[in-house]
Amino acid sequence: MTAMPLPPRPASSDDPLYYLHNFRSALRWVRACYEDLLDADERTFMSHFDALPEPAQALWVRMVMRKGELFRDDRLDYAEIGTLDPAVAPLMALGWLERDPVLPVSEVLGMLTKAEVGRHLGACLKAHGLKRGDRKTDMQATLAAADIGEAPFSAWCPEAAFRVWRMTRMLLCDRLRLMFFGNLRQGWSEFVLADLGVRRFERVALTPASRAFPRREDIDTYLCIHDCRERFDAGETVAALVEALPAPVADNPWLETRRGKLLFLLAQAREREGDLDEAARLYAQSCHPGARGRRLRMLERQARHEEALALAREAEAAPESEAERQQLDRLLPRLHRRLSLPLPLPTAPSVTAPAHLELTLPRATSVEAAVAQHLSSPESPVHYVENTLINTLFGLLCWEAIFAPIPGAFFHPFQSAPADLLRPEFAARRDALFARCLARLDVAEGEQGYRAVIRRTYRDKQGLESPFVHWEALSETLLELALACLPAAHLRLWFERLLRDVRANRAGMPDLIQFHPAQQRYRMIEVKGPGDRLQDNQRRWLAFCARHAMPVDVCYVTWAS
């Protein structure tokens, strides 16, 4: 496969038309990558855009980059575009801009400042019991409920000194943006942030197989899921959204993951409303992590213990995660008792509880900082690392595997993580790559040893975005202490556990680490302040460390009077 014609880097923001050059680059990429999926409307749009005079192109892109579809001409003042009318005329001729659109009064309010509302809509406000000093949100709610119809903007505000335009092709531009980024979360400002150095990304080779959507239907499905999520956030009923959801996407795990998360949210909403039957039904349809566990809770709350036990045994045979295994260890004995069955044998191996420290310290804003200061010494420094250190060392050692150009993982030049990072198949799809990276832990010294590789990546990739590397938390001093004091065998165990469940196991690690460089050893410390208790993911990490004889303590703090 040949490489896609991506721009080597964003256009320089020193160029007044940098945003236009970036938009053109994105369109070239979409045209090349999705040539077989573009519909007639999208092809026509691109052809017409290419034929527009440059001022019209620039104005269009300026508007696309802003929020919403309505624009006041007095707020479209760009020196590089100049007078607006010559730029507007070609856009109006294509029907891409509508002058003086018909609007409900609630949208008119959104176009006006507070002072302008009183000047132009004073009589309307008074007729509906509103005052100029009321909040605009209250005005909009009251006038929307009054249902007073729609009219051109000029009819609502005949004395306004500015004109209003509506963009008519924003949905199409959003669809093109979706094809480029593979999501609607990112916008065209990514080009600018990359040029300014605010965000820097690893350069992953992209091929025709890299695109997010292999079929046209996948684009439509994504947009449907996105629309349903926005309607959910706006408060639309669960019943309406369940009806609107697309069918399961059996051959696109990435899309089915998005659908499964929305189903999970809808099920939670039903659960809060007290409709446990419907909540259980929706959880059963969701592939989102934890959905089966929530369904088990619904069945238990409804005293449907036989059904719950059958589902729990199904989960026990193939638990989706350590978190589910932990839930089952608590649930199964309860179900057995309620059904008068012999208690199940414990499945979790017994481990020695971590050592406890008890400290009484002067009250401080941060309990972790207080413990670190109390325990630290020049010979045995303590660092607050929580989830950053182990994740970062893993990210540095396995950089090449994480950013491998696996089909369906990277869609564009502005990705900080592969798209399948949190999916169960993430590690399996890169099994040989991760095995090669972890094999370096068997070599302590030399150019191919793990220490040299980690140091080299730390130097060469400094500042590039990564889902694991926390650059701001890893100083060179901390890095060298870690490489000197953390055994390679422990690093391997931690890294392998991360790969088993990236979503769950990136969190829950102990707060502090104390190094003893003279002895080349360490200990981790989980800190709990007054009234605080261990969370489930922390218990799992502590049990893992205890099972493998890793030095970890739990420190309970009380404040001195």
N, C-alpha and C positions, 0 to 999 in steps of 0.2 A: 504494500500500500504506500502511496506517496504522501508526503507531508502536506498538511493543509496550508493554504496561503495566509497564515496569520501575520499580523504586523510584528516586526522584531521587538518593538516596544511602543508604548503610547506616544502620540504626538506631543511635542514639547509644549507646555502651557505658556511658554514665552511667545508662541505664535498666537495672534489674536483669534484665529479660526481653529485652534487646537481641537475644540469639541466637534467641529464639522469633520475634520480629518479622521477623528476616532470613530464617528458614526459611519463614515464611508467605509472604514476598515471593517467594522462589524458587519455591514451589509455585504461586503465582498465575501467575508467568511461564511455568512449564512447562505449566500447564493451558491458558493462552491460546495459547502457541506451538505446542504439540503436540496440540491437541485432536483432530485427525484420526488421530493415531498411538497415542494411549494405549489400552492394553488394559483389559479389565474389571477385572483385579486392581488396576491402578494407579488407576483411577477410584474403585473401592471404598475403597482405602486413603485417598485424599485426602478423600473424603466422611466416612469414619470419623474421620480426624484432625481435620477441622473441627468435628465434633460432640463431641470430647473436652472435659472440663473443662480449664481452663487449667493447673492444676498437672500433670495427666497429660501434656498437650502439652509443657510445659516439661521434665519429666523425660525424656520420649522424645527430645527434641532434644538434651538434655545427653548422653544415651547415644549418640545418632547421631554426635555430634561427637567422641566418644572412640574409642580404638582397640579393635578386636575386638568380639566378641559376648557375652563373659562379664563379669559385673559383680558385685562384692561390695557388699552394702547398706551396709556401714560406710564405704565410700568414695564414697557418693552423698549427700553432706551439702551441701545448697544452701539458704541462708537464704530465698531468694525462693520456694522450693517448699514448705518446711516439712516436716511429718511425711510419711514416704515412703508408708506404707500407703494413705492415701486416693488418692495419685497412682498407685500401682501397680495398685490394684484394677481400674480401667477398662481398663488395658493388658492385664492378665491375662484379663479377660473377652473381649477381642477375639482372644486368642491371640497377641498381639504379644510377650508376655513369658512365659517358661517358668521356673517356680520349681524349684529343686533339680534341674537337668538331669543326665541320665546322661552321664558323662564318662570318657574314658580317663585313666589316672593321669598321663600326660604333661601333659594340660591342667590337672589338679588342681595339679600342681607350679607351673604358670604363675600360679595364683591365690594362691599362698602366698609369704610372705617366707621367708628362709633359716631363721630361728628357728622359724617355724611348720611348716616341712617336717620338722624334727627332732621337733617336739612331736606332730604328727598322723600322720606317715608313718614314724616311726622303725622300727617292726617290719618294714614293707614294704622299707625300704632295706636293713636288716640281712639279710633273707631273700635279697636279690639281690647281696650282697657290696658294698654301698655304705655309705659313712660320712657322717655329718652334715656333715663339712667338705668333701665333694666339691663340685665345681661343679654348678650346677643343669643346665647343658647336658649334662654327663656323666650325671647322674641320668636326665634325660629320654631320652637315647639308650639307656641300658641298660634302663630299664623299658619303653620302646617295643619294643625288640627282644625282651623277655621275653614280650610279648603276654599280659598277665595279665587282659585283659578290661576291661569297663566297668561302672560302677556310679554311682548317684546321688552327688552331692557329699557329702550327709549321711552316706552309707555309708562313704566314704573318710575323712571327718573328722567323726565323730559328736560330738566335743566342741567343734567350732568355735563361736565366739560370734557368727558372722555368717552371713547367708544368701547364696546365689548365684543369680543370674538369668541366663538366656540370652535375648538378643533374637532373634526369629525372622524379622524382616523387613529385616535389614540389606542383603541383596542387592537388594531392591526400592528401598531408599533410595539405594543406590549407583547404581542405574539412573536414578533421578530426578536425582541429582547429575550423572551423565553428560549427561543431556539439558540441564541448565542450563549447565554449564561447557564441554561439548563434549569433555571429557577426564576421566580419573579421577586426574590428577595434582593438581588443585586441590581444596581442601576448603572447608567452610563458614567456616573461619577467615579467608578472604579478605575477608569482610564486615568483620570486626573490624580487620584490618590496614589496610583502607581508611579506616575511621572514625578510627583512631588516627593516620593520616597516615604510617604506616610505608611503605605503598605507595600511590601515587596514579596514576590511570589517565586517559588521554584518554577523553572521553565521545563515543562514536561512536553515531550514530543507528541503531537496530535496527528492523528490519521483519520481517514473517513470513518473508521470504526469507533472513533472517539465521541461521536455525537450522542447527545442525551436521548434522542428520540429516533428509534429505528423505523417507526411507522407513523403515518399521519394521524392515525387514531390515537396514538400515545400523546400527541400534542393536545388534542381535544380532551382527552381524559384528564391530563394535568390541569388544563384550564377549568374543567368542570369541578375537580376536587378543590382547586384554589377558590373558585367562586363559592362553593359550599362552605369552605372554612371562613371566608369573609362574612357570609350570611350568618354563620354560627356566632362569630364574634359580635355581630350587630344585633343578636338576640332573636333571630328567627327560630321558629318552633322546631324541635327535634323531628317531629313527624314529617314536616315538609322537607327537611334536609335528607332524611333517610330515603324518601321517595326520589329525591334529585340525585343521589349518589350514583356514580357509574357502577357497572358490574365489576366483579373481581378481575384483576389484570394478571392472569395466570403466567404469562410469558415475559413479564417485566417486573422483577422483584422490587426495583427502585420505586416504581409507581405504586405498586401494591403496598409498600411500606407507608407511603403518604396516605393512601386510602385507609389503611389499617389504623393509623394514628387518629384520623378524624373519626372513625368508628369508635375508637376508644374514648375520645372526648364526648361523643354523643351518648355513649353508654354511661359515662360518669354523670352527665347531665340528667339522664333518666334516673340514675341511682339517687341523686340529690332530690329529685322530685318524688321519690318513694315508689316508682314503678319498677320494682325489682325484677319482675318477669321480663319486661322489655329490656332492662339493663343487661340481664344475663344473656338474652338473645343477641344483643349487639356485641357484647364481649365475645361471644362464641364466634362471631364473624370476623373479629379483628385479629390481625397477625401482630399487633403491637406488643412489645415485651410487657409482661404483667397482666395481659388481658385474661389469660386462663386463670391466673390467681384471683383476679377480681371476680370472675365468674364463680369460682369456688366459694368465695365469701358470700356472694348473693345466694347460692344454694344453701349454705349453712345458715344464713340469717332467716331463710324461709323454712328452716327445719326440714329440708329435702335431703336428709342425711344419706339415704341410699344412693341417690344420684350424685351427691357430692363425693361419696366414697369411691364410686366407680370412676369419676373423673380424676380424683386424686391418685388412684392407682395407675390410671393411664399416664398421668403426669410423672408419677414416680418411676415408671419404666423408661421415660425419656425426658428428664427435666430440661427445660429450656435454658436454665441458668442456675448459678449457685444461689441466687436470691429465691428462686422458686423451690429449690431443694430445702432451703432454710424454712420457707413457709410450710412446706409439706411436713417437715419434722415436728412442727407445732400443731398442724391441723390433723394429721392422721390419728394421733392418740385421742384427740377430742372426739373425732368421729367414731372411733372404736368404742369409746366409753358410752357415747349416746346410743350406739347400736348393740351394746352389751356384748361386744366381741373382745377376744383376748388382745391385750395391748401389743402393738407391733414392736419388733425388735428395733433398737436404735440403729440407724444407718450411718450416722456421722461418727467418725473415729474419735475416741476420747483423746483429748490433748491437755497438756499441762497449762493451767491458767497463767497468763502473763503476770510478772511480778508487779506488786503495787507499791507506789510511792505515795506518801501522804505529806503534804507541805502546808504550812501556815505562813502566808506571805502578806506584806502590806498591800492594801487594795490598789489595783491598777486598772487602766482602761482595757488592756489586753492580758488575759490570763496566760496565753501562750508566751507572750513577751516577758511576763514576770517570771515564769518558770525558766525560760531560756537564760535570763540574766542571772537568776539565782544559781543555776547549775553550771554555767559556763566558766571556764578558766583558760588562761593562755595555753596550758598544756592539753586541755580537753574542751575545745570550743563547741558551742551548741548553736545550731542554725535552725531557723523556722523554715521548714520546707513543705510540709503537708503533702499535697499530691504532685508537687512540681519536680522534685529531684529524680525520682524513679522514672516518671514519665519522660523527662527530658533526656536522661541517659539512654532510655530505650529509643527515643526519637532520633538521637544522634547516631547510635550504632546501626539502626535499621532504616536510615534515611532512604537509601536506594530502593528498598522494598516498598516503603510507604508511598513513594512518588514514582513507582514503576508505571509505565504507560499501559496499564491493563484496560482492555476495551470496556467502556461504560463507567470508567472511574474518573476521567478528566475530560471536560468538555470545552474549556476555554482557558486563556492565560491567567485568570485571576482567581484561581482556586487555592485555598489554603489547606484543603484535605481532599482525599478521594471521596467520590460520592457514595461509595459503599462502605465507608469507614465503620458505621455503627450497625451494619447488617451481619448476621451470623456467618455468612460465607466469606467475610473479609479476609481472614487469615488463610482459609483453605485455598482461595484463589491465588494466593501468593506463597504457598507452602514452601516451594523450593527456594524462593528468594529469602524468606525469613530464616529458613534452615541455614542458608549460606551466611547470613549476617550473624546468627547466634553461634555458628561454629567458630567465629573469631574469638569467642570467650574462652576457647581452649588454648589460645595463643596469647600469652601475657605480654611478650615483648616483640620488637621488630615492627616493620612497616605494616604488616598485615595483622598484627595483634590488636585486641579490642581497645587497648588504651590509645594506641596511635590512631586508630580509626576514629574514635570518639573525639580526640583532640583535633584531628584534621577536619572533621565535619563541623566542629565548634568554630574553627577558624574560617573555613571556606563558605559556610552557609550562614554566617552571622547575620541575624536580623530577618532572614526569610521566614515567612509564616509557615507554621507547622501545627498540626492538631495535638502534638505531644510536647514540643519544645517550648519552654517558658524562658525566653532569653533574659527577661528582666530579673528573673529569680536566680540565675546561675552565673555567678562571678567566676573568674578564672581560679580564684582561691578556693571556692567551694568545689569546683570541678576537680581540682588536683587533690583535695582532701578525700573526695568520694572515690577517685580512682586508686588512691593509696590504701584506703581503709575498707572498702566494700569488696568482699570476695567475689570472684567471677562466678562461683557456684550459686551465690545468692542472687546475683544479677540475672543469671539464667532463669532461676525459679520465678523471680518477679516478672521478667519479660514474658515468660511462657504463660503466666497467669493473666497478664494483660491481654495477650492474644486470644485467650479462651473466651473473653467477653469484654471487648473494649468499652462498650457503653457503661457497664457496671463497674469494671475494675480500674478505670482511670481515677476513681474517687475512693475515699475511705481509708487512705494511708495515714500512718501516724503523723502528728503535727511537727515534732521536733526530731532532729538527729544530732547525736553527740559523737564526735570523732576523738579517738585516742591515737594520734599519728605515731607516737613512739612504739606502740604495740601493734599498729596496723589493724585496729579493730574499731567497732562502732556499737552504738545502741540507739534504737528508736524509742521515742516517748510519745504516747498519746496523752493529751492534757484534757482534764475535765474540771471545769470550774464548779462552784457551788450550785447544786440543783441540776447540773448537766448529767447526761447519761450516754452510754455508748449507743450509737446508731447501728442498724443491722449491717450496713456495708462495712462499718468499722469492726464489728465483731467478726465478720468473715475474714478481713485482712489479719486481724490479731490471731485468729485460729490458724490461718495459713502460716503465719510466721512461727507460731508455737510448734506447729506440726513439723516444721523443718529446722527447729532449733535456732531460729534467728533471734538475736537479742532485742527484745521489745518490752517496755514497761508501760503501765498505765499510771499516770500521776494524778491524784485527786487533790485539789487545792481548796483550802478554806481561807477566808480573809481574816487577818488579825483585827481585833477590835479597834 
